[in-house]
Amino acid sequence: MLRFAAFLALLLVAVPAAAQSLQARYEAFLEQTIWPNANRAGVSRANFDKAMGSKRLNTDIPGLVEPGSKEPPRRMRQAEFSAPAKYFNERNLGYVTATGRSLARKHAGTLAAIEKAYGVPGRIVLAIWGRESGFGRVDIPHDAFQVLGTKAFMSTRPDLFRRELINALVIVQQGLASSREMRSSWAGALGQPQFLPSSYLQYAVDFDGNGHADIWNSVPDTLASIA
């Protein structure tokens, strides 16, 4: 009976031990692979630790594979790919169109200034804003560093997400956003325009003139960045 109890106890701790092992491998990956690249990109140790030091893997993200595994990734859930009929159905498009018309009137002055500055018609900017984040109304729930770190370690496109993780760290290093502000989708896309970090660095605009290109909270910055 004692032998059976000992065997049962071993089974009960086996799964947590495996999870801890994967987390330990992730922490080693951050230290041995990501930190040297971040350091070469000019990221300080303090900013790296603040962004990544307490991060754990988020294994609920779709499209992950355990490093070294040949198992297929978890199914992706992007509506435009998995359910295009729902994504483009008339009712959804009708709501987006009606909301877009209302917001076109509300932000007419901003859109006119953006069109003058960048040559992009306001209706195109609004359409992109509407489809990417429901005109900023869709929740952007994830810590970008947790998402990008997880996907850099165990996604099907690790090289892409390693680069994007470094770019996200550069954003913080340059003082463009704080690590707390860096909220993303489950795919690592930032803010209302759903920019990957490299796109933020290339296109984000401080259009409201407060010295900070805020694609999470500022409508003028969001719209101008899209343009």
KAVEN-V746106 format. One record per pair of residues at least 12 apart in sequence whose C-alpha atoms are under 6 Angstrom apart, sorted by sequence separation. I is the first residue (numbers start at 1). J is the second residue. D is the distance in whole Angstrom. If there is no record, write none. Layout:
I:J:D + I:J:D
//
This chain:
62:74:5 + 63:75:6 + 208:220:6 + 62:75:6 + 63:76:6 + 148:161:6 + 207:220:6 + 62:76:5 + 207:221:5 + 206:221:5 + 205:221:6 + 148:165:5 + 205:225:5 + 204:225:5 + 203:225:6 + 192:215:6 + 191:215:5 + 192:216:6 + 191:216:4 + 168:197:5 + 167:197:6 + 167:198:6 + 164:197:6 + 144:182:6 + 144:183:5 + 143:183:5 + 144:184:5 + 148:188:6 + 142:183:5 + 147:188:6 + 142:184:5 + 142:185:6 + 140:184:5 + 144:188:6 + 140:185:6 + 136:192:5 + 133:192:5 + 132:193:6 + 67:154:6 + 66:154:6 + 65:154:5 + 64:154:6 + 65:155:6 + 55:146:6 + 64:155:4 + 57:150:5 + 120:227:6 + 114:224:6 + 38:166:6 + 51:179:6 + 43:173:6
//
